[in-house]
């Protein structure tokens, strides 16, 4: 309560003082001047001066998770040994004093996500308390030009702001850290740093999960000390389960992507052995070229070459019985599992894999992380039940791609033009190799999946059917109605308002999933 009152008081003081400043036209046509944000002590002080726990409690009702260490939330991918920048205004003042901060510099900040206004206003007050003045404004024009333009000479800034409040939703950690390299086309903030460049370059050629973990740990440790960015909080997702469902000890993960759920081991105590969930078809069952596993059917009607765990780290083979990565990281060889069939009885082969990954990049709107990997392949060759991908460069995201994007049936889709892929009738009743197959679809009403009796993994659970209510990527407007009627056993949710209602509803358990979706502050260290 004390933190809550302090934030509300800070907001009151700031608003009464009329603190909404206009972004100054600093340095326009003039001479570049030294930037106090280049001093690491100033950057550290700014982080220590923010009471993010209070902001999370007071302004976000506890529906987001405060970040005190890294862009990466707690879990497998967060490095050990990171300094924790919890609220410490006295330490902030001491660091500012060491840096010679005299309060004469006013930080110019921008943001482009309107729901951050209260958060930024609170941060403005916290910084004012330690002697740092900050003005901010909302950007609404050409954001790419205003925000993500690299320095023309590696010294002076190409953008007219000191700080940018923004966010990134990433499947791979490279999406965060590659932009901090001195050559990145979207690096507006990080001055050339030989040490950081070398760390990022090491991560770019790390293909195995173990090598990637070591490489990204090193980047996190360095950026944590240097405060390259200031993480604020993570926007989580949630998994809702009913008392009817026993997941047999399997962990929940980020349901925006694919991970090994072992759903064939789950137990439902309904007499009809049916599990009720959302993400059913509205107009069609969504194809996976853009979002590979956002909807239930994408994840369990189809299979991938590899499994991933709940942290999205690739693990063992699925459709691939085994796999091997060359020492230089440029060649990945998969041995395809024998005896697998498509739901229509046709045999699954390595040719299906080759066709799928040659086809995916041609689909309009295909995911860019996936297409960048696959388009770098100089050869994809099949010999019997072995398929080999040879890349021009080591691809750190390759194993992730093969654990996320499912294999499609060539015999069903080979004559479909890429521009017609999403509208093809195949997506009204798709065929995969997965543990469940499509039984019936009434668009906009329900989708029913039935257990695949011929699946190559048996499982110990009893779920025979999955009844999916229709919902979209934007959310499930009927989740509360269906939950109140007792017709939800498992649901993936991104709506904090719905979660507040479900937390007060008997018969349901809500689990928070820390996903890699931080809001954070870009710190411009170039001269203005």
RODO-2510 file (C-alpha; in nm, 4 decimals, decimal comma):
residues 528
     n   res          X          Y          Z
     1     x     0,0000     0,0000     0,0000
     2     x     0,2882     0,2361     0,0777
     3     x     0,4237     0,1884    -0,2752
     4     x     0,0788     0,2419    -0,4217
     5     x     0,0344     0,5685    -0,2331
     6     x     0,3816     0,6880    -0,3336
     7     x     0,3081     0,6358    -0,7023
     8     x    -0,0303     0,8029    -0,6830
     9     x     0,1247     1,0963    -0,4962
    10     x     0,4008     1,1212    -0,7550
    11     x     0,1471     1,1227    -1,0367
    12     x    -0,0547     1,3932    -0,8622
    13     x     0,2502     1,6137    -0,8183
    14     x     0,3610     1,5702    -1,1787
    15     x     0,0203     1,6329    -1,3289
    16     x    -0,0391     1,9374    -1,1104
    17     x     0,2958     2,0770    -1,2231
    18     x     0,1979     2,0483    -1,5900
    19     x     0,4912     1,8225    -1,6743
    20     x     0,3967     1,7308    -2,0292
    21     x     0,6858     1,8735    -2,2277
    22     x     0,7244     1,9068    -2,6017
    23     x     1,0179     1,7379    -2,7670
    24     x     1,2791     2,0061    -2,8282
    25     x     1,4306     2,0513    -3,1705
    26     x     1,7678     1,9898    -3,0078
    27     x     2,0694     2,0140    -3,2286
    28     x     1,8749     2,0637    -3,5495
    29     x     2,1259     2,2073    -3,7917
    30     x     2,3641     2,2801    -3,5033
    31     x     2,6761     2,1287    -3,3514
    32     x     2,6732     1,7925    -3,1800
    33     x     2,7313     1,8094    -2,8056
    34     x     2,8402     1,5517    -2,5461
    35     x     2,5615     1,3272    -2,4227
    36     x     2,5512     1,2630    -2,0450
    37     x     2,3741     0,9322    -2,1125
    38     x     2,7078     0,8019    -2,2429
    39     x     2,8169     0,7742    -1,8771
    40     x     2,7238     0,4263    -1,7549
    41     x     2,6715     0,5630    -1,4033
    42     x     2,3918     0,7860    -1,5292
    43     x     2,2240     0,4934    -1,7047
    44     x     2,2537     0,2768    -1,3939
    45     x     2,1129     0,5597    -1,1816
    46     x     1,8093     0,5936    -1,4064
    47     x     1,7321     0,2236    -1,3634
    48     x     1,7762     0,2295    -0,9842
    49     x     1,5529     0,5370    -0,9589
    50     x     1,2417     0,3627    -1,0991
    51     x     1,0111     0,1873    -0,8496
    52     x     0,8807    -0,0555    -1,1099
    53     x     0,7196    -0,2852    -0,8515
    54     x     0,5018     0,0056    -0,7379
    55     x     0,4133     0,0946    -1,0975
    56     x     0,3158    -0,2670    -1,1687
    57     x     0,0950    -0,2788    -0,8588
    58     x    -0,0643     0,0643    -0,8929
    59     x    -0,0966     0,1134    -1,2671
    60     x    -0,1052    -0,2389    -1,4089
    61     x    -0,2960    -0,4138    -1,1275
    62     x    -0,0258    -0,6774    -1,1039
    63     x    -0,1015    -0,8110    -1,4536
    64     x     0,2545    -0,7519    -1,5767
    65     x     0,5861    -0,8603    -1,4235
    66     x     0,8492    -0,6072    -1,3206
    67     x     1,1904    -0,6447    -1,4859
    68     x     1,4951    -0,5768    -1,2690
    69     x     1,7729    -0,7609    -1,4517
    70     x     1,7312    -0,8286    -1,8221
    71     x     1,5159    -0,8071    -2,1329
    72     x     1,4743    -1,1822    -2,0831
    73     x     1,2225    -1,2949    -1,8166
    74     x     1,3104    -1,5441    -1,5439
    75     x     1,3528    -1,8961    -1,6753
    76     x     1,5974    -2,1001    -1,8762
    77     x     1,7113    -1,8153    -2,1028
    78     x     1,7801    -1,5584    -1,8308
    79     x     2,1487    -1,5531    -1,7339
    80     x     2,2670    -1,6182    -1,3785
    81     x     2,4750    -1,3589    -1,1931
    82     x     2,2920    -1,0491    -1,3190
    83     x     2,2829    -0,7353    -1,1036
    84     x     1,9310    -0,6644    -0,9758
    85     x     1,8323    -0,2994    -1,0275
    86     x     1,5573    -0,2813    -0,7672
    87     x     1,4339     0,0597    -0,6524
    88     x     1,7119     0,2415    -0,4643
    89     x     1,6853     0,6223    -0,4961
    90     x     1,9804     0,6825    -0,2616
    91     x     2,2046     0,4698    -0,4814
    92     x     2,0735     0,6542    -0,7867
    93     x     2,1610     0,9900    -0,6329
    94     x     2,5087     0,8669    -0,5403
    95     x     2,5774     0,7422    -0,8955
    96     x     2,4547     1,0695    -1,0431
    97     x     2,6816     1,2614    -0,8071
    98     x     2,9797     1,0472    -0,9109
    99     x     2,8966     1,1243    -1,2751
   100     x     2,8866     1,4998    -1,2077
   101     x     2,5156     1,5302    -1,2855
   102     x     2,4091     1,8857    -1,2006
   103     x     2,0435     1,8713    -1,3087
   104     x     2,0857     2,1196    -1,5940
   105     x     2,0237     1,8594    -1,8668
   106     x     1,6612     1,7780    -1,9549
   107     x     1,6161     1,4313    -2,1062
   108     x     1,3958     1,4291    -2,4169
   109     x     1,1906     1,1098    -2,4423
   110     x     0,9406     0,9653    -2,6891
   111     x     0,6925     0,6792    -2,6871
   112     x     0,4481     0,5357    -2,9366
   113     x     0,2353     0,2943    -2,7329
   114     x    -0,0468     0,5019    -2,5848
   115     x    -0,1132     0,2713    -2,2893
   116     x     0,2327     0,3603    -2,1527
   117     x     0,1328     0,7188    -2,0698
   118     x     0,0677     0,6620    -1,6980
   119     x     0,3844     0,4524    -1,6673
   120     x     0,6001     0,7195    -1,8292
   121     x     0,4431     0,9891    -1,6138
   122     x     0,5256     0,7894    -1,2991
   123     x     0,8848     0,7349    -1,4173
   124     x     0,9124     1,1071    -1,4831
   125     x     0,8183     1,1674    -1,1192
   126     x     1,0602     0,9069    -0,9837
   127     x     1,3447     1,0578    -1,1858
   128     x     1,2488     1,4075    -1,0733
   129     x     1,2856     1,2856    -0,7144
   130     x     1,6573     1,2124    -0,7752
   131     x     1,7224     1,5338    -0,9689
   132     x     1,6694     1,4195    -1,3280
   133     x     1,4322     1,6210    -1,5471
   134     x     1,2570     1,4428    -1,8350
   135     x     1,0081     1,5632    -2,0964
   136     x     0,8216     1,3274    -2,3276
   137     x     0,5842     1,3166    -2,6209
   138     x     0,3814     1,0616    -2,8142
   139     x     0,5003     0,9896    -3,1697
   140     x     0,2339     0,9255    -3,4311
   141     x     0,4023     0,9853    -3,7682
   142     x     0,6479     0,7673    -3,9615
   143     x     0,7814     0,5667    -3,6671
   144     x     1,0513     0,3878    -3,8637
   145     x     1,2130     0,7142    -3,9703
   146     x     1,1651     0,8806    -3,6328
   147     x     1,2856     0,5886    -3,4235
   148     x     1,4970     0,3323    -3,6048
   149     x     1,7593     0,5166    -3,8084
   150     x     2,1284     0,4353    -3,7533
   151     x     2,3946     0,6979    -3,6894
   152     x     2,5491     0,8246    -4,0153
   153     x     2,9014     0,8340    -3,8709
   154     x     2,8965     0,6207    -3,5554
   155     x     2,9258     0,9340    -3,3402
   156     x     2,6249     1,1617    -3,3870
   157     x     2,2621     1,0580    -3,3542
   158     x     2,0281     1,0346    -3,6515
   159     x     1,7202     1,0614    -3,4270
   160     x     1,6128     1,3567    -3,2143
   161     x     1,5500     1,1954    -2,8756
   162     x     1,7409     1,0674    -2,5728
   163     x     1,5094     0,7868    -2,4657
   164     x     1,2407     0,5822    -2,6355
   165     x     0,9800     0,3862    -2,4407
   166     x     0,8874     0,0866    -2,6561
   167     x     0,8542    -0,2922    -2,6616
   168     x     0,9463    -0,6019    -2,8573
   169     x     0,7771    -0,9423    -2,8868
   170     x     1,0393    -1,1986    -2,9850
   171     x     1,0508    -1,5663    -3,0697
   172     x     1,4315    -1,5661    -3,0584
   173     x     1,6705    -1,3617    -2,8459
   174     x     1,8538    -1,2532    -3,1589
   175     x     1,5558    -1,0297    -3,2378
   176     x     1,6515    -0,8249    -2,9300
   177     x     2,0265    -0,8230    -2,9426
   178     x     2,1090    -0,8129    -3,3146
   179     x     1,9770    -0,4561    -3,3253
   180     x     2,2457    -0,3521    -3,0737
   181     x     2,5265    -0,4375    -3,3161
   182     x     2,7065    -0,1356    -3,4606
   183     x     2,6076    -0,2343    -3,8161
   184     x     2,2369    -0,2959    -3,7510
   185     x     2,0055    -0,0958    -3,9745
   186     x     1,7658    -0,0365    -3,6823
   187     x     2,0296     0,0565    -3,4222
   188     x     1,9525     0,4153    -3,3210
   189     x     2,1001     0,4020    -2,9716
   190     x     2,4082     0,1848    -2,9126
   191     x     2,7430     0,3413    -3,0052
   192     x     3,0000     0,1107    -3,1690
   193     x     3,1307    -0,1204    -2,8986
   194     x     3,3877    -0,3816    -3,0019
   195     x     3,3127    -0,6031    -2,7023
   196     x     2,9372    -0,6043    -2,7587
   197     x     2,9771    -0,6527    -3,1345
   198     x     3,1972    -0,9578    -3,0723
   199     x     2,9462    -1,1070    -2,8271
   200     x     2,6595    -1,0597    -3,0739
   201     x     2,8646    -1,2099    -3,3568
   202     x     2,9332    -1,5165    -3,1411
   203     x     2,5589    -1,5579    -3,0803
   204     x     2,4887    -1,5256    -3,4535
   205     x     2,6822    -1,8433    -3,5295
   206     x     2,5731    -2,0450    -3,2236
   207     x     2,3427    -2,3183    -3,3506
   208     x     2,3101    -2,5689    -3,0659
   209     x     2,0912    -2,4787    -2,7683
   210     x     2,3895    -2,5045    -2,5332
   211     x     2,6050    -2,2700    -2,7430
   212     x     2,3170    -2,0225    -2,7785
   213     x     2,2560    -2,0267    -2,4038
   214     x     2,6229    -1,9478    -2,3348
   215     x     2,6340    -1,6745    -2,6009
   216     x     2,3171    -1,4967    -2,4904
   217     x     2,4149    -1,5268    -2,1232
   218     x     2,7357    -1,3385    -2,2058
   219     x     2,5402    -1,0634    -2,3854
   220     x     2,2966    -1,0291    -2,0970
   221     x     2,5755    -1,0025    -1,8403
   222     x     2,7504    -0,7326    -2,0432
   223     x     2,4355    -0,5315    -2,1164
   224     x     2,3202    -0,5663    -1,7552
   225     x     2,6423    -0,3984    -1,6415
   226     x     2,6482    -0,1390    -1,9197
   227     x     2,2706    -0,0738    -1,9099
   228     x     2,2407    -0,0722    -2,2870
   229     x     1,8632    -0,0614    -2,2355
   230     x     1,6455    -0,0219    -1,9244
   231     x     1,3906    -0,3070    -1,8985
   232     x     1,0634    -0,2025    -1,7317
   233     x     0,8278    -0,5013    -1,7285
   234     x     0,7191    -0,8112    -1,9183
   235     x     0,3691    -0,8566    -2,0559
   236     x     0,2811    -1,2174    -1,9724
   237     x     0,0203    -1,4501    -2,1125
   238     x    -0,1964    -1,6815    -1,9088
   239     x    -0,3183    -2,0403    -1,9237
   240     x    -0,6555    -2,1160    -1,7656
   241     x    -0,7470    -2,4729    -1,6683
   242     x    -1,0605    -2,6170    -1,5115
   243     x    -1,0853    -2,8632    -1,2262
   244     x    -1,1996    -3,1214    -1,4826
   245     x    -0,8514    -3,1363    -1,6393
   246     x    -0,5385    -3,3080    -1,5096
   247     x    -0,2350    -3,2189    -1,7208
   248     x    -0,0384    -3,5071    -1,5660
   249     x     0,2398    -3,2856    -1,4348
   250     x     0,3215    -3,1176    -1,7667
   251     x     0,4299    -2,7550    -1,7412
   252     x     0,2528    -2,4706    -1,9193
   253     x     0,4489    -2,2543    -2,1601
   254     x     0,4115    -1,9797    -2,4161
   255     x     0,1061    -2,0845    -2,6155
   256     x     0,1791    -1,8334    -2,8886
   257     x     0,4322    -2,0921    -3,0079
   258     x     0,4746    -2,4706    -3,0084
   259     x     0,6107    -2,6705    -2,7175
   260     x     0,5839    -3,0301    -2,6010
   261     x     0,2549    -3,0517    -2,4116
   262     x     0,2299    -3,4346    -2,4044
   263     x    -0,1439    -3,3893    -2,4461
   264     x    -0,1937    -3,7622    -2,5002
   265     x    -0,1124    -3,8074    -2,1293
   266     x    -0,3725    -3,5534    -2,0088
   267     x    -0,6823    -3,6797    -1,8255
   268     x    -1,0308    -3,5282    -1,8375
   269     x    -1,3020    -3,6338    -1,5925
   270     x    -1,5953    -3,5584    -1,8244
   271     x    -1,8091    -3,8583    -1,9214
   272     x    -1,7764    -3,7794    -2,2919
   273     x    -1,3926    -3,7644    -2,2615
   274     x    -1,4020    -3,4269    -2,4370
   275     x    -1,1828    -3,1303    -2,3484
   276     x    -1,3327    -2,7858    -2,4151
   277     x    -1,1071    -2,5016    -2,5278
   278     x    -1,0856    -2,1930    -2,7512
   279     x    -0,9028    -2,1034    -3,0795
   280     x    -1,1530    -2,2812    -3,3031
   281     x    -1,2191    -2,1721    -3,6612
   282     x    -1,3965    -1,8422    -3,7286
   283     x    -1,3729    -1,8259    -4,1094
   284     x    -1,1175    -2,1046    -4,1623
   285     x    -0,8529    -2,2915    -3,9676
   286     x    -0,5509    -2,0616    -3,9723
   287     x    -0,2482    -2,1721    -4,1741
   288     x     0,0898    -2,1841    -3,9918
   289     x     0,3158    -1,9925    -4,2330
   290     x     0,2804    -1,6689    -4,0329
   291     x     0,1972    -1,7880    -3,6799
   292     x     0,3097    -2,1495    -3,6476
   293     x     0,1228    -2,2520    -3,3318
   294     x    -0,1040    -1,9756    -3,2066
   295     x    -0,4115    -2,1959    -3,2556
   296     x    -0,4666    -2,5452    -3,1150
   297     x    -0,5102    -2,7156    -3,4525
   298     x    -0,1744    -2,5790    -3,5748
   299     x    -0,0015    -2,7437    -3,2816
   300     x    -0,1706    -3,0849    -3,2516
   301     x    -0,3103    -3,1619    -3,5974
   302     x     0,0420    -3,1160    -3,7377
   303     x     0,3860    -3,2275    -3,6197
   304     x     0,7291    -3,0688    -3,6356
   305     x     1,0682    -3,2183    -3,7014
   306     x     1,1770    -3,1348    -3,3454
   307     x     1,0184    -3,0843    -3,0050
   308     x     1,0666    -2,7737    -2,7920
   309     x     1,0264    -2,7458    -2,4157
   310     x     0,8095    -2,4877    -2,2418
   311     x     1,0930    -2,2314    -2,2635
   312     x     1,0856    -2,2866    -2,6442
   313     x     1,4343    -2,4401    -2,6411
   314     x     1,4578    -2,7133    -2,9094
   315     x     1,5064    -3,0543    -2,7490
   316     x     1,4725    -3,3935    -2,9201
   317     x     1,3313    -3,5284    -3,2426
   318     x     0,9609    -3,5702    -3,3232
   319     x     0,9076    -3,6409    -3,6931
   320     x     1,2853    -3,6616    -3,7027
   321     x     1,4098    -3,9746    -3,5326
   322     x     1,7482    -3,8048    -3,4935
   323     x     1,9365    -3,4996    -3,6137
   324     x     2,2947    -3,3749    -3,6376
   325     x     2,4450    -3,0265    -3,6687
   326     x     2,7815    -2,9863    -3,8414
   327     x     3,0724    -2,8376    -3,6488
   328     x     3,0568    -2,5121    -3,8477
   329     x     2,6797    -2,4844    -3,7917
   330     x     2,6034    -2,4668    -4,1638
   331     x     2,4627    -2,8154    -4,2204
   332     x     2,1760    -2,9874    -4,0362
   333     x     2,0853    -3,3471    -4,1180
   334     x     1,7591    -3,5138    -4,0112
   335     x     1,6770    -3,8845    -4,0182
   336     x     1,3011    -3,9085    -4,0674
   337     x     1,0930    -4,1422    -3,8507
   338     x     0,9667    -4,4562    -4,0276
   339     x     0,6037    -4,5640    -4,0394
   340     x     0,4381    -4,2231    -3,9944
   341     x     0,1227    -4,1604    -4,1986
   342     x    -0,0864    -3,8571    -4,2784
   343     x    -0,4418    -3,8558    -4,1446
   344     x    -0,5691    -3,9652    -4,4872
   345     x    -0,3474    -4,2759    -4,4770
   346     x    -0,0779    -4,1529    -4,7175
   347     x     0,2817    -4,2159    -4,6014
   348     x     0,4825    -3,9264    -4,4600
   349     x     0,8254    -3,8909    -4,6263
   350     x     1,1341    -3,6722    -4,6294
   351     x     1,0035    -3,5270    -4,9576
   352     x     0,7177    -3,3698    -4,7591
   353     x     0,9771    -3,1925    -4,5442
   354     x     1,1712    -3,0657    -4,8445
   355     x     0,8565    -2,9426    -5,0196
   356     x     0,7234    -2,7712    -4,7041
   357     x     1,0331    -2,5629    -4,6360
   358     x     1,0781    -2,4695    -4,9991
   359     x     0,7123    -2,3589    -5,0098
   360     x     0,6820    -2,1665    -4,6812
   361     x     0,8974    -1,8640    -4,7820
   362     x     0,6858    -1,8086    -5,0930
   363     x     0,3622    -1,7598    -4,8964
   364     x     0,2570    -1,3928    -4,8624
   365     x     0,2956    -1,2813    -4,5015
   366     x     0,5186    -1,5728    -4,4048
   367     x     0,7077    -1,5177    -4,0791
   368     x     1,0315    -1,3255    -4,1402
   369     x     1,2412    -1,5144    -3,8830
   370     x     1,1572    -1,8405    -4,0568
   371     x     1,1995    -1,7099    -4,4105
   372     x     1,5386    -1,5535    -4,3333
   373     x     1,6675    -1,8924    -4,2179
   374     x     1,5225    -2,0978    -4,5006
   375     x     1,6160    -1,8483    -4,7727
   376     x     1,9789    -1,8844    -4,6691
   377     x     1,9730    -2,2556    -4,7599
   378     x     2,1903    -2,3209    -5,0649
   379     x     2,0647    -2,6796    -5,0899
   380     x     1,7967    -2,9058    -4,9419
   381     x     1,8618    -3,2652    -5,0420
   382     x     1,6812    -3,5935    -4,9770
   383     x     1,8342    -3,9388    -4,9786
   384     x     1,5945    -4,2071    -4,8637
   385     x     1,4688    -4,1091    -4,5187
   386     x     1,7469    -3,8544    -4,4669
   387     x     1,7082    -3,4843    -4,5431
   388     x     1,9969    -3,2370    -4,5298
   389     x     1,9789    -2,8588    -4,5098
   390     x     2,2974    -2,6830    -4,6210
   391     x     2,3151    -2,3112    -4,5393
   392     x     2,5471    -2,0440    -4,6688
   393     x     2,5931    -1,9207    -4,3123
   394     x     2,5594    -2,0696    -3,9667
   395     x     2,1944    -2,0240    -3,8641
   396     x     2,1379    -1,9845    -3,4896
   397     x     1,7601    -1,9877    -3,5369
   398     x     1,7463    -2,3006    -3,7515
   399     x     1,6689    -2,5535    -3,4772
   400     x     1,4042    -2,3163    -3,3415
   401     x     1,2459    -2,2969    -3,6870
   402     x     1,2353    -2,6747    -3,7160
   403     x     1,0744    -2,7008    -3,3711
   404     x     0,8084    -2,4384    -3,4526
   405     x     0,6990    -2,4733    -3,8154
   406     x     0,5066    -2,7931    -3,8927
   407     x     0,5528    -3,0166    -4,1933
   408     x     0,2671    -3,0024    -4,4485
   409     x     0,1379    -3,2733    -4,6879
   410     x     0,2838    -3,2185    -5,0331
   411     x     0,0211    -3,4397    -5,1966
   412     x    -0,2579    -3,2090    -5,0716
   413     x    -0,0995    -2,8702    -5,1408
   414     x     0,1546    -2,9061    -5,4216
   415     x    -0,0803    -2,7528    -5,6799
   416     x    -0,1862    -2,4575    -5,4629
   417     x    -0,0323    -2,1260    -5,5682
   418     x     0,1327    -1,9451    -5,2734
   419     x    -0,0957    -1,6431    -5,3154
   420     x    -0,3969    -1,8762    -5,2725
   421     x    -0,2517    -2,0726    -4,9809
   422     x    -0,4483    -1,9105    -4,6976
   423     x    -0,7810    -1,9276    -4,8855
   424     x    -0,7483    -2,2852    -5,0095
   425     x    -1,0237    -2,5264    -4,9041
   426     x    -0,7554    -2,7428    -4,7387
   427     x    -0,7799    -2,5100    -4,4359
   428     x    -1,1457    -2,5960    -4,3858
   429     x    -1,0468    -2,9531    -4,3012
   430     x    -0,6656    -2,9833    -4,2898
   431     x    -0,4706    -3,3083    -4,2840
   432     x    -0,1631    -3,3552    -4,0657
   433     x     0,0311    -3,6311    -3,8919
   434     x    -0,0396    -3,5118    -3,5360
   435     x    -0,1936    -3,6728    -3,2274
   436     x    -0,5387    -3,5318    -3,3119
   437     x    -0,7141    -3,4987    -3,6465
   438     x    -0,9991    -3,2792    -3,7645
   439     x    -1,3352    -3,4509    -3,7226
   440     x    -1,5815    -3,1734    -3,8040
   441     x    -1,5878    -2,7979    -3,8539
   442     x    -1,8765    -2,5513    -3,8452
   443     x    -1,7128    -2,2181    -3,9205
   444     x    -1,7885    -1,9592    -3,6546
   445     x    -1,9523    -2,2214    -3,4284
   446     x    -1,7139    -2,5020    -3,3351
   447     x    -1,4240    -2,7214    -3,4435
   448     x    -1,3951    -3,0782    -3,3161
   449     x    -1,0671    -3,2715    -3,3144
   450     x    -1,0566    -3,6471    -3,2557
   451     x    -0,7698    -3,8539    -3,1152
   452     x    -0,5530    -4,0094    -3,3868
   453     x    -0,5642    -4,3857    -3,3152
   454     x    -0,2740    -4,4457    -3,5557
   455     x    -0,0360    -4,1940    -3,3961
   456     x     0,3188    -4,3179    -3,3374
   457     x     0,3037    -4,2199    -2,9683
   458     x     0,0334    -4,3835    -2,7551
   459     x     0,0084    -4,1760    -2,4373
   460     x    -0,1555    -4,2647    -2,1063
   461     x    -0,4401    -4,0097    -2,1036
   462     x    -0,8083    -4,0459    -2,1895
   463     x    -0,8987    -3,7361    -2,3967
   464     x    -1,0786    -3,8608    -2,7078
   465     x    -1,2062    -3,5322    -2,8464
   466     x    -1,1272    -3,1609    -2,8254
   467     x    -1,4147    -2,9157    -2,8697
   468     x    -1,2842    -2,5754    -2,9785
   469     x    -1,4926    -2,2588    -2,9565
   470     x    -1,4117    -1,9999    -3,2252
   471     x    -1,1706    -1,7204    -3,1367
   472     x    -0,9112    -1,5084    -3,3122
   473     x    -0,5602    -1,3811    -3,2490
   474     x    -0,7187    -1,0624    -3,1154
   475     x    -0,8774    -1,2573    -2,8303
   476     x    -1,1735    -1,4654    -2,7206
   477     x    -1,4706    -1,2444    -2,6451
   478     x    -1,6749    -1,5457    -2,5288
   479     x    -1,4167    -1,6875    -2,2869
   480     x    -1,5917    -1,5599    -1,9738
   481     x    -1,9357    -1,6693    -2,0958
   482     x    -1,8111    -2,0198    -2,1745
   483     x    -1,6184    -2,0430    -1,8475
   484     x    -1,9270    -1,9402    -1,6461
   485     x    -2,1195    -2,2159    -1,8261
   486     x    -1,8509    -2,4699    -1,7286
   487     x    -1,7536    -2,5206    -2,0900
   488     x    -1,3825    -2,4342    -2,0755
   489     x    -1,1160    -2,6794    -1,9610
   490     x    -0,8083    -2,5149    -2,1112
   491     x    -0,7686    -2,1672    -2,2554
   492     x    -0,4835    -1,9465    -2,3641
   493     x    -0,5512    -1,5822    -2,2787
   494     x    -0,3735    -1,2489    -2,3354
   495     x    -0,6465    -1,0248    -2,1867
   496     x    -0,5668    -0,9097    -1,8321
   497     x    -0,9273    -0,7919    -1,7744
   498     x    -1,0598    -1,1414    -1,8474
   499     x    -0,7960    -1,2907    -1,6201
   500     x    -0,9157    -1,0703    -1,3327
   501     x    -1,2637    -1,2209    -1,3740
   502     x    -1,1366    -1,5772    -1,4017
   503     x    -0,9265    -1,5395    -1,0863
   504     x    -1,2502    -1,4863    -0,8935
   505     x    -1,4318    -1,7780    -1,0566
   506     x    -1,4564    -2,1131    -0,8766
   507     x    -1,3384    -2,4236    -1,0558
   508     x    -1,0567    -2,2573    -1,2514
   509     x    -0,6825    -2,2187    -1,2078
   510     x    -0,4922    -1,9344    -1,3743
   511     x    -0,1207    -1,9787    -1,4404
   512     x     0,0967    -1,6845    -1,5462
   513     x     0,3444    -1,7559    -1,8236
   514     x     0,6469    -1,5276    -1,8507
   515     x     0,6911    -1,4722    -2,2230
   516     x     0,9647    -1,2776    -2,3985
   517     x     0,7562    -0,9626    -2,4501
   518     x     0,9198    -0,6766    -2,2558
   519     x     0,8450    -0,3088    -2,2443
   520     x     1,1725    -0,1227    -2,2063
   521     x     1,3612     0,2027    -2,2542
   522     x     1,6024     0,2470    -2,5443
   523     x     1,8876     0,4723    -2,4277
   524     x     2,0381     0,6883    -2,7039
   525     x     2,4136     0,7067    -2,6362
   526     x     2,5075     0,8942    -2,9536
   527     x     2,5911     1,2633    -2,9434
   528     x     2,2917     1,4836    -3,0206
***
